[in-house]
Amino acid sequence: MALTIDAHQHFWQLSQPFNYGWLDAPANAPIRRDFLPEHLEPLIRAAGVDRTIFVQTQHDIRENRWVLGLAEQHDFIAGVVGWVDLASPACEEQLLEFKAHPKFVGIRHVTQDEPDDNFIVRDDVLRGLKVLEKHQVPFDLLFYVKHLRHVPQLATRFPDLPMVIDHLAKPHIKDHRVDDWLPDFRAAAAFPNVYCKLSGMITEADWRNWSVDELKPYVQTALEAFGPERLMFGSDWPVCELAGTYGQVIGALRDLLGALSERERTLIFGDVATQFYRLHANSREQD
């Protein structure tokens, strides 16, 4: 029986020695509290989700250790996408500390917050990405629309590095814009080692007044560009709670994908994440 996998969620705990400064913004007040496995588990059970993938929030390898510890305590956490310093000569050493852990499945950097729009194609960062390719560790691309133009260069330079665009690169859904996003999004999809997460959409829409219909053009474009074979569902919990509940997020996507075949939905809601992140056997076990 196929598992339903949420390929993108977070945890944080304000007492941890990490930088949670972004939560101090007034708009983020509703999510400025602890979000831990015991808070997520009842939500995924109610939504019919079997497993999840944690995705980093910190440029700090201590978060990797903390969340891998949580994953050892909670079977529903199938994988951890962590962080290493791609620009550091110590990148490979850092990666090797975690690579052997069965639930360490990928790396992400919060590229969207870098002051340099060309950060991801800097020579030192490219050397770090080469390390990921060498060790076959997937990379999450946390991009804004303006960064999408870098994907063809990355995908060409690292053809054996699986990469996934988080949150469709955050198109301007609230403004109903596609013109600034569509060309580079389609260009990115032309490369077979590039995937995309159907995640983070409702927080790019009007938090109070978004609708399923408003998301439809973006999901349809992703389906046409990537196909179900390179798309995966992610809730972006608990960030999503700024605009809607866990159940509303997955319910919206189920509505939008309702016309697909059962096999196509199975790909997006679990099989693609299993393949992309090379989830180990423990993520396939049934409860």
KOLVEXTOR-129061 format. One record per residue (C-alpha): residue number from 1; residue in three letters; chain; x, y, z. Coordinates in steps of 0.1 Angstrom, whole numbers, plus 5000, padded with zeros to 4 digits. Layout:
! KOLVEXTOR-129061
(NUM; 'ALA'; 'A'; (X; Y; Z)) ...
! end
This chain:
! KOLVEXTOR-129061
(1; 'MET'; 'A'; (5000; 5000; 5000)) (2; 'ALA'; 'A'; (5014; 5034; 4990)) (3; 'LEU'; 'A'; (5023; 5058; 5017)) (4; 'THR'; 'A'; (5011; 5095; 5018)) (5; 'ILE'; 'A'; (5042; 5117; 5025)) (6; 'ASP'; 'A'; (5043; 5153; 5034)) (7; 'ALA'; 'A'; (5077; 5163; 5018)) (8; 'HIS'; 'A'; (5080; 5196; 5035)) (9; 'GLN'; 'A'; (5075; 5206; 5071)) (10; 'HIS'; 'A'; (5094; 5222; 5099)) (11; 'PHE'; 'A'; (5099; 5221; 5136)) (12; 'TRP'; 'A'; (5112; 5248; 5160)) (13; 'GLN'; 'A'; (5116; 5252; 5197)) (14; 'LEU'; 'A'; (5123; 5287; 5210)) (15; 'SER'; 'A'; (5145; 5275; 5238)) (16; 'GLN'; 'A'; (5170; 5260; 5214)) (17; 'PRO'; 'A'; (5202; 5280; 5208)) (18; 'PHE'; 'A'; (5192; 5289; 5172)) (19; 'ASN'; 'A'; (5183; 5321; 5154)) (20; 'TYR'; 'A'; (5146; 5324; 5152)) (21; 'GLY'; 'A'; (5147; 5361; 5145)) (22; 'TRP'; 'A'; (5123; 5359; 5116)) (23; 'LEU'; 'A'; (5096; 5350; 5140)) (24; 'ASP'; 'A'; (5098; 5384; 5156)) (25; 'ALA'; 'A'; (5082; 5401; 5127)) (26; 'PRO'; 'A'; (5047; 5412; 5138)) (27; 'ALA'; 'A'; (5030; 5393; 5109)) (28; 'ASN'; 'A'; (5046; 5360; 5122)) (29; 'ALA'; 'A'; (5032; 5364; 5158)) (30; 'PRO'; 'A'; (5007; 5335; 5153)) (31; 'ILE'; 'A'; (5035; 5310; 5148)) (32; 'ARG'; 'A'; (5060; 5324; 5173)) (33; 'ARG'; 'A'; (5058; 5294; 5196)) (34; 'ASP'; 'A'; (5071; 5259; 5197)) (35; 'PHE'; 'A'; (5061; 5235; 5169)) (36; 'LEU'; 'A'; (5073; 5199; 5177)) (37; 'PRO'; 'A'; (5065; 5164; 5166)) (38; 'GLU'; 'A'; (5038; 5160; 5192)) (39; 'HIS'; 'A'; (5019; 5190; 5177)) (40; 'LEU'; 'A'; (5022; 5177; 5141)) (41; 'GLU'; 'A'; (5014; 5140; 5146)) (42; 'PRO'; 'A'; (4977; 5144; 5153)) (43; 'LEU'; 'A'; (4973; 5167; 5123)) (44; 'ILE'; 'A'; (4989; 5143; 5099)) (45; 'ARG'; 'A'; (4969; 5114; 5113)) (46; 'ALA'; 'A'; (4936; 5133; 5108)) (47; 'ALA'; 'A'; (4947; 5142; 5072)) (48; 'GLY'; 'A'; (4956; 5107; 5062)) (49; 'VAL'; 'A'; (4994; 5114; 5060)) (50; 'ASP'; 'A'; (5017; 5086; 5070)) (51; 'ARG'; 'A'; (5052; 5102; 5069)) (52; 'THR'; 'A'; (5069; 5136; 5067)) (53; 'ILE'; 'A'; (5101; 5151; 5056)) (54; 'PHE'; 'A'; (5116; 5178; 5080)) (55; 'VAL'; 'A'; (5133; 5207; 5061)) (56; 'GLN'; 'A'; (5159; 5229; 5078)) (57; 'THR'; 'A'; (5152; 5264; 5092)) (58; 'GLN'; 'A'; (5188; 5272; 5104)) (59; 'HIS'; 'A'; (5222; 5277; 5089)) (60; 'ASP'; 'A'; (5235; 5257; 5119)) (61; 'ILE'; 'A'; (5246; 5221; 5119)) (62; 'ARG'; 'A'; (5234; 5218; 5154)) (63; 'GLU'; 'A'; (5198; 5218; 5141)) (64; 'ASN'; 'A'; (5207; 5187; 5121)) (65; 'ARG'; 'A'; (5217; 5169; 5153)) (66; 'TRP'; 'A'; (5186; 5181; 5171)) (67; 'VAL'; 'A'; (5161; 5170; 5145)) (68; 'LEU'; 'A'; (5178; 5137; 5138)) (69; 'GLY'; 'A'; (5173; 5131; 5175)) (70; 'LEU'; 'A'; (5136; 5138; 5171)) (71; 'ALA'; 'A'; (5134; 5116; 5141)) (72; 'GLU'; 'A'; (5149; 5087; 5161)) (73; 'GLN'; 'A'; (5120; 5092; 5186)) (74; 'HIS'; 'A'; (5092; 5096; 5161)) (75; 'ASP'; 'A'; (5087; 5070; 5133)) (76; 'PHE'; 'A'; (5065; 5093; 5112)) (77; 'ILE'; 'A'; (5095; 5115; 5105)) (78; 'ALA'; 'A'; (5109; 5097; 5074)) (79; 'GLY'; 'A'; (5137; 5121; 5065)) (80; 'VAL'; 'A'; (5156; 5152; 5075)) (81; 'VAL'; 'A'; (5167; 5178; 5050)) (82; 'GLY'; 'A'; (5195; 5196; 5069)) (83; 'TRP'; 'A'; (5222; 5221; 5063)) (84; 'VAL'; 'A'; (5259; 5223; 5057)) (85; 'ASP'; 'A'; (5280; 5253; 5048)) (86; 'LEU'; 'A'; (5283; 5249; 5011)) (87; 'ALA'; 'A'; (5308; 5278; 5009)) (88; 'SER'; 'A'; (5332; 5263; 5035)) (89; 'PRO'; 'A'; (5362; 5242; 5029)) (90; 'ALA'; 'A'; (5347; 5220; 5057)) (91; 'CYS'; 'A'; (5316; 5213; 5036)) (92; 'GLU'; 'A'; (5324; 5177; 5029)) (93; 'GLU'; 'A'; (5335; 5170; 5065)) (94; 'GLN'; 'A'; (5302; 5184; 5077)) (95; 'LEU'; 'A'; (5282; 5164; 5052)) (96; 'LEU'; 'A'; (5300; 5131; 5062)) (97; 'GLU'; 'A'; (5290; 5136; 5098)) (98; 'PHE'; 'A'; (5254; 5132; 5089)) (99; 'LYS'; 'A'; (5253; 5112; 5056)) (100; 'ALA'; 'A'; (5255; 5078; 5073)) (101; 'HIS'; 'A'; (5223; 5085; 5094)) (102; 'PRO'; 'A'; (5195; 5066; 5077)) (103; 'LYS'; 'A'; (5171; 5095; 5080)) (104; 'PHE'; 'A'; (5194; 5122; 5067)) (105; 'VAL'; 'A'; (5181; 5127; 5032)) (106; 'GLY'; 'A'; (5191; 5161; 5018)) (107; 'ILE'; 'A'; (5205; 5196; 5022)) (108; 'ARG'; 'A'; (5189; 5231; 5019)) (109; 'HIS'; 'A'; (5202; 5266; 5022)) (110; 'VAL'; 'A'; (5179; 5296; 5027)) (111; 'THR'; 'A'; (5190; 5311; 4994)) (112; 'GLN'; 'A'; (5161; 5335; 4993)) (113; 'ASP'; 'A'; (5175; 5355; 5022)) (114; 'GLU'; 'A'; (5210; 5359; 5008)) (115; 'PRO'; 'A'; (5217; 5396; 5000)) (116; 'ASP'; 'A'; (5235; 5385; 4969)) (117; 'ASP'; 'A'; (5210; 5373; 4943)) (118; 'ASN'; 'A'; (5238; 5354; 4927)) (119; 'PHE'; 'A'; (5249; 5336; 4959)) (120; 'ILE'; 'A'; (5239; 5301; 4946)) (121; 'VAL'; 'A'; (5263; 5304; 4915)) (122; 'ARG'; 'A'; (5293; 5318; 4934)) (123; 'ASP'; 'A'; (5324; 5297; 4929)) (124; 'ASP'; 'A'; (5327; 5286; 4965)) (125; 'VAL'; 'A'; (5291; 5276; 4967)) (126; 'LEU'; 'A'; (5293; 5257; 4934)) (127; 'ARG'; 'A'; (5322; 5237; 4950)) (128; 'GLY'; 'A'; (5299; 5228; 4978)) (129; 'LEU'; 'A'; (5272; 5217; 4954)) (130; 'LYS'; 'A'; (5298; 5195; 4937)) (131; 'VAL'; 'A'; (5303; 5178; 4971)) (132; 'LEU'; 'A'; (5266; 5171; 4973)) (133; 'GLU'; 'A'; (5266; 5156; 4937)) (134; 'LYS'; 'A'; (5296; 5135; 4946)) (135; 'HIS'; 'A'; (5278; 5120; 4976)) (136; 'GLN'; 'A'; (5244; 5119; 4958)) (137; 'VAL'; 'A'; (5227; 5141; 4985)) (138; 'PRO'; 'A'; (5197; 5159; 4971)) (139; 'PHE'; 'A'; (5194; 5197; 4973)) (140; 'ASP'; 'A'; (5164; 5218; 4980)) (141; 'LEU'; 'A'; (5162; 5251; 4961)) (142; 'LEU'; 'A'; (5146; 5278; 4983)) (143; 'PHE'; 'A'; (5143; 5304; 4957)) (144; 'TYR'; 'A'; (5122; 5335; 4949)) (145; 'VAL'; 'A'; (5111; 5340; 4914)) (146; 'LYS'; 'A'; (5141; 5362; 4907)) (147; 'HIS'; 'A'; (5164; 5332; 4915)) (148; 'LEU'; 'A'; (5148; 5308; 4890)) (149; 'ARG'; 'A'; (5171; 5320; 4862)) (150; 'HIS'; 'A'; (5200; 5302; 4879)) (151; 'VAL'; 'A'; (5184; 5267; 4876)) (152; 'PRO'; 'A'; (5195; 5259; 4841)) (153; 'GLN'; 'A'; (5231; 5267; 4850)) (154; 'LEU'; 'A'; (5229; 5245; 4881)) (155; 'ALA'; 'A'; (5212; 5217; 4864)) (156; 'THR'; 'A'; (5236; 5217; 4835)) (157; 'ARG'; 'A'; (5267; 5219; 4857)) (158; 'PHE'; 'A'; (5255; 5192; 4881)) (159; 'PRO'; 'A'; (5234; 5167; 4860)) (160; 'ASP'; 'A'; (5237; 5140; 4886)) (161; 'LEU'; 'A'; (5225; 5162; 4915)) (162; 'PRO'; 'A'; (5188; 5158; 4922)) (163; 'MET'; 'A'; (5173; 5193; 4930)) (164; 'VAL'; 'A'; (5138; 5203; 4940)) (165; 'ILE'; 'A'; (5123; 5238; 4938)) (166; 'ASP'; 'A'; (5105; 5245; 4971)) (167; 'HIS'; 'A'; (5071; 5263; 4970)) (168; 'LEU'; 'A'; (5072; 5267; 4932)) (169; 'ALA'; 'A'; (5098; 5295; 4938)) (170; 'LYS'; 'A'; (5071; 5315; 4955)) (171; 'PRO'; 'A'; (5051; 5330; 4926)) (172; 'HIS'; 'A'; (5032; 5362; 4933)) (173; 'ILE'; 'A'; (4998; 5345; 4938)) (174; 'LYS'; 'A'; (4983; 5373; 4958)) (175; 'ASP'; 'A'; (4988; 5396; 4928)) (176; 'HIS'; 'A'; (4976; 5368; 4904)) (177; 'ARG'; 'A'; (5009; 5372; 4885)) (178; 'VAL'; 'A'; (5025; 5346; 4862)) (179; 'ASP'; 'A'; (5044; 5367; 4837)) (180; 'ASP'; 'A'; (5075; 5372; 4858)) (181; 'TRP'; 'A'; (5075; 5335; 4869)) (182; 'LEU'; 'A'; (5064; 5313; 4840)) (183; 'PRO'; 'A'; (5093; 5315; 4815)) (184; 'ASP'; 'A'; (5120; 5307; 4840)) (185; 'PHE'; 'A'; (5098; 5281; 4858)) (186; 'ARG'; 'A'; (5093; 5263; 4825)) (187; 'ALA'; 'A'; (5130; 5266; 4817)) (188; 'ALA'; 'A'; (5138; 5250; 4850)) (189; 'ALA'; 'A'; (5114; 5221; 4843)) (190; 'ALA'; 'A'; (5132; 5212; 4811)) (191; 'PHE'; 'A'; (5160; 5195; 4831)) (192; 'PRO'; 'A'; (5152; 5160; 4843)) (193; 'ASN'; 'A'; (5172; 5163; 4875)) (194; 'VAL'; 'A'; (5150; 5192; 4887)) (195; 'TYR'; 'A'; (5118; 5186; 4906)) (196; 'CYS'; 'A'; (5092; 5208; 4923)) (197; 'LYS'; 'A'; (5072; 5209; 4955)) (198; 'LEU'; 'A'; (5036; 5218; 4954)) (199; 'SER'; 'A'; (5039; 5236; 4987)) (200; 'GLY'; 'A'; (5039; 5270; 5003)) (201; 'MET'; 'A'; (5012; 5284; 4981)) (202; 'ILE'; 'A'; (4986; 5297; 5005)) (203; 'THR'; 'A'; (5011; 5319; 5022)) (204; 'GLU'; 'A'; (5019; 5335; 4988)) (205; 'ALA'; 'A'; (4982; 5342; 4984)) (206; 'ASP'; 'A'; (4960; 5365; 5005)) (207; 'TRP'; 'A'; (4962; 5350; 5039)) (208; 'ARG'; 'A'; (4927; 5359; 5048)) (209; 'ASN'; 'A'; (4909; 5355; 5015)) (210; 'TRP'; 'A'; (4927; 5328; 4994)) (211; 'SER'; 'A'; (4907; 5302; 4975)) (212; 'VAL'; 'A'; (4914; 5269; 4958)) (213; 'ASP'; 'A'; (4906; 5285; 4924)) (214; 'GLU'; 'A'; (4933; 5311; 4930)) (215; 'LEU'; 'A'; (4959; 5283; 4933)) (216; 'LYS'; 'A'; (4947; 5264; 4902)) (217; 'PRO'; 'A'; (4968; 5282; 4875)) (218; 'TYR'; 'A'; (5000; 5276; 4894)) (219; 'VAL'; 'A'; (4993; 5239; 4901)) (220; 'GLN'; 'A'; (4982; 5234; 4865)) (221; 'THR'; 'A'; (5014; 5250; 4852)) (222; 'ALA'; 'A'; (5035; 5228; 4874)) (223; 'LEU'; 'A'; (5017; 5197; 4862)) (224; 'GLU'; 'A'; (5022; 5207; 4826)) (225; 'ALA'; 'A'; (5059; 5216; 4831)) (226; 'PHE'; 'A'; (5071; 5188; 4854)) (227; 'GLY'; 'A'; (5044; 5161; 4852)) (228; 'PRO'; 'A'; (5033; 5141; 4882)) (229; 'GLU'; 'A'; (5066; 5122; 4880)) (230; 'ARG'; 'A'; (5086; 5152; 4893)) (231; 'LEU'; 'A'; (5061; 5168; 4917)) (232; 'MET'; 'A'; (5056; 5163; 4954)) (233; 'PHE'; 'A'; (5032; 5175; 4981)) (234; 'GLY'; 'A'; (5045; 5196; 5010)) (235; 'SER'; 'A'; (5024; 5213; 5037)) (236; 'ASP'; 'A'; (5050; 5239; 5048)) (237; 'TRP'; 'A'; (5036; 5234; 5083)) (238; 'PRO'; 'A'; (5037; 5253; 5105)) (239; 'VAL'; 'A'; (5043; 5283; 5083)) (240; 'CYS'; 'A'; (5011; 5274; 5065)) (241; 'GLU'; 'A'; (4992; 5282; 5097)) (242; 'LEU'; 'A'; (4996; 5319; 5089)) (243; 'ALA'; 'A'; (4970; 5314; 5062)) (244; 'GLY'; 'A'; (4952; 5281; 5069)) (245; 'THR'; 'A'; (4952; 5248; 5087)) (246; 'TYR'; 'A'; (4971; 5216; 5078)) (247; 'GLY'; 'A'; (4938; 5201; 5067)) (248; 'GLN'; 'A'; (4930; 5230; 5045)) (249; 'VAL'; 'A'; (4964; 5228; 5028)) (250; 'ILE'; 'A'; (4962; 5192; 5019)) (251; 'GLY'; 'A'; (4925; 5194; 5011)) (252; 'ALA'; 'A'; (4931; 5222; 4986)) (253; 'LEU'; 'A'; (4957; 5202; 4968)) (254; 'ARG'; 'A'; (4935; 5171; 4967)) (255; 'ASP'; 'A'; (4908; 5192; 4952)) (256; 'LEU'; 'A'; (4931; 5206; 4926)) (257; 'LEU'; 'A'; (4945; 5172; 4916)) (258; 'GLY'; 'A'; (4911; 5154; 4917)) (259; 'ALA'; 'A'; (4910; 5150; 4879)) (260; 'LEU'; 'A'; (4943; 5130; 4878)) (261; 'SER'; 'A'; (4945; 5093; 4878)) (262; 'GLU'; 'A'; (4950; 5074; 4910)) (263; 'ARG'; 'A'; (4985; 5065; 4899)) (264; 'GLU'; 'A'; (4993; 5102; 4892)) (265; 'ARG'; 'A'; (4980; 5113; 4926)) (266; 'THR'; 'A'; (5000; 5085; 4943)) (267; 'LEU'; 'A'; (5031; 5098; 4927)) (268; 'ILE'; 'A'; (5026; 5134; 4940)) (269; 'PHE'; 'A'; (5014; 5124; 4974)) (270; 'GLY'; 'A'; (5043; 5100; 4982)) (271; 'ASP'; 'A'; (5061; 5080; 4956)) (272; 'VAL'; 'A'; (5081; 5109; 4941)) (273; 'ALA'; 'A'; (5093; 5120; 4976)) (274; 'THR'; 'A'; (5103; 5084; 4984)) (275; 'GLN'; 'A'; (5123; 5082; 4952)) (276; 'PHE'; 'A'; (5138; 5117; 4953)) (277; 'TYR'; 'A'; (5149; 5115; 4989)) (278; 'ARG'; 'A'; (5157; 5078; 4987)) (279; 'LEU'; 'A'; (5138; 5071; 5018)) (280; 'HIS'; 'A'; (5149; 5040; 5037)) (281; 'ALA'; 'A'; (5129; 5009; 5044)) (282; 'ASN'; 'A'; (5117; 5023; 5078)) (283; 'SER'; 'A'; (5097; 5049; 5060)) (284; 'ARG'; 'A'; (5078; 5022; 5041)) (285; 'GLU'; 'A'; (5067; 5003; 5071)) (286; 'GLN'; 'A'; (5030; 5004; 5079)) (287; 'ASP'; 'A'; (5018; 5014; 5113)) 
! end
